[in-house]
Amino acid sequence: MVDLEHAYEILSSVPNAVEVPHFDKPAYKINGKIFATFNIENKWVTLKLTPEQQTVYCEDSSFYPVPNKWGQLGWTHVDLNLVKKSAFVEAIEIACHNIIFGKTKRKR
């Protein structure tokens, strides 16, 4: 489990990340692209993984695809009530890496 305060601290400590409003939630960007959004009310973080990474992470029940077309593109919810801190931190690092190295281009 990762409480809200620790989730915020982890997201806020990502090098070169900027917190910006995204609709009614905080979002975290690197190079102008979102790698995470933070849904405080529902206690989840949504990360931009590749579909292949999403498949691997979703073997852990604390990770699950966003239930719409965004999920098919790799956007993945992380349930903060269930996730282990180490898995949460690792998934954030991967989402950041994806943005930095351009592994998240949309299919057209």
N, C-alpha and C positions, 0 to 999 in steps of 0.2 A: 504494500500500500504506500502511496505517496500522497501526503496531505497537500492541501491547496497552497499553503505557504512555501513548502519545499518545491512544488511544481513551478511556482512563480520564480523562485530563486534559481532553479535550474535553467528555465527558459531565458531568464534575464541575464544569465551569466554566459550565454553563448557568445563567443568572440564575433565581433562585427555585426551582431544582430541588433535590429531596431524594433521596438515595440510600437505598433500603430493600431488605431481603431479599425476594425473590420466588421461592418454592420454593428452589432451590439456586443462584440467580443474583442478582446485583445488578440492581435495577430503579431507574429514575429517574422521579420523579413531579413534576408541577406541578399545583397545586390539587387534590391527592389522586388524580390520574389518571396512570396510567403512559403515558409517551411512548416509553420505550426499555427494553429489557432487554439485559444484557451477558453473553454466553456466552463466558467466557474460555477454557474447554477447547477449544471448536470454532472459536474466533477469529471470532465473528460478533456483530453487534449487531442486534437486532430493533427496528424502528421502527413506530410507528402512523401510517400514511399513510392517506389516503382511497383507495378503489379506483381512482379516476381518477389520482391522483398515483402510485400503485403502477404503473399501466400505463406511465406516462411513465418512471419511474425504472428499470423492468425492461428498458428498451431497452439499458441498460448491464448487462453480464453479472455485475457485482459485486453487483447487487440481484436478489432473486428472492422471490416470494411464499412465505409460510409454507405448507407443503404440507398444509393441512387447512382446516377451516371458518374458522379465524382469518385465514388468508390471503385468503379471499374478502371479509373485512371490511377489508382493507387492511394487515394486519400483514405486514411485509416484512423479510426477512433481508438483512443487508449483510455480504458476505464481506470481512473486513479484509485478507486477503491480496491482494485484487484492487482494492479501491476506491481512487480518488484522494482525497486529503485534502479537496480543495475540494468534491467531490460529497458526501462524508461529512458535512462541516460543514453544507452547504446542506440536506441531507435531515434532519438533526437540527433545524435551525432550522424547517423546515416542520412536522415532527412536533410540536414545541413550540407553534408557531402554531396548529396544529389543536386542541390541548388548550385553549389559552388562549381561543380564539374558538369552541369548541364544534363543530368540523367533524368530530367522530368519534363521533357518536351511533350506537348499535347499531340495526340494523333489527330490528323486532319482528314 
